[in-house]
Amino acid sequence: MISAIIYSSTTGSCEILAREMSRKLAIPCYSVKGLKLPKGMEVIYVGWALAGKVVGLSKVRKDYNVKAVVQVGMSPVYPSSVETCARQNDLAGVKVFVKQGRFDIGRLPLPFKLIMKVKCKEIASRLAAKGNLTEAEQATLKMAQTGKGEPPCWDVEDVVEWEKANRNPLDVMKWYEPID
C-alpha cells in the first residue's frame, strides 16, 4: 500500500506534481528535506532529472520501498523515455513515469546553472533545426531559449490510474487530508 509521495524539487515542478497526486489520491506528500517517516514505507518518489539520473532517488531507496518513480525534466516525453529512465536508474520492478516540468535557470544552484547555460544552447539549436515541433518540444525550445518556461500541461492521471489499479482492496486505508 502506497503510504506517501516523496518529492525533491528545485524549480517547483516536482512539488506541483506531487501535490496534485496527493490531492487526487488522498495520500500525503512530503519534501525529501528533513523527511522523517517510518523506514520501509511504500512510496512514490517524484524527482528531477539530471543527466538521466533521478536526483535524490538513491537516498530515498535506502530508507523506503519505492514502488513508483516519477522523473521530471524540461525535455519532452518520448516513447523511449520510460525505458531510458528505468535503465539509467536501475529501476527493474519499479513503475516509472516521465513528466515534463517547468524550467527556471535562475532557481538552479550555481554549478547546475553553468551546466544548463551550455546545455540550453545545444537543446535550442537541435530543436530549432528540427522544425514541425510538438507542443512539448515547443515548450522545451522556449525554456532553452529564454531560460524559463512551463510545460504544456501538469497531467498526473496516468500515475493516479496506476496507483488506484494497484491498490489492494483488502488493505485498510487510512485517508488523509490532502496537503495544500
Steps between C-alpha positions, in 0.01 A plus 500: 500500500646836397513707819672818381620698203851638548645769277819695442453828317727784388285704261165387645384246240541192716313666785214604270467147363531335844235727650264431210549124546448544874176686444363247250609190693447623858856392580721751684804647328822613660817675395808283531663782702484409869282199429435274799252230407509138618767308310376244251180686405376445145529831314485674167809714441487812281842634409664719240722375223868586479697336220250212495512437875210567736649730764457374856370157401790299643459665841125439507548136395723442804216574743178432310345239272469700178214353295491770232731775377392814319795661320445866417707703256479779247513259205195379313392146581570254218393135463847387614514733804364249753731219389800735502420627849452146633831383354707802609362488855496120550122489544420140408172409671413864574224681308649799315331815376670787319354851503596831350532774760582866517845645460643809665874535467496778759385257772779250442806476724807661337670179374178382331434849365839501325444152357150587380611819326708281268237225474223749419694625197540141378132418560376819331724441199385138461128581534512810280657291223238227533196704392137383538524477880244343731347715773739350756800560271388861450487540880852357530627729224356802682660385827836452328488836322374711791623305803146474630172335411213267584397164354184488290317316781539364855322167439539226763205282398721208393661489845160530671350221287801272562489551878124444521522188282774356721336564836422189697127522583566299817736764637350716767565846363568796723370802311682828538404853435683613185782746560432839346 
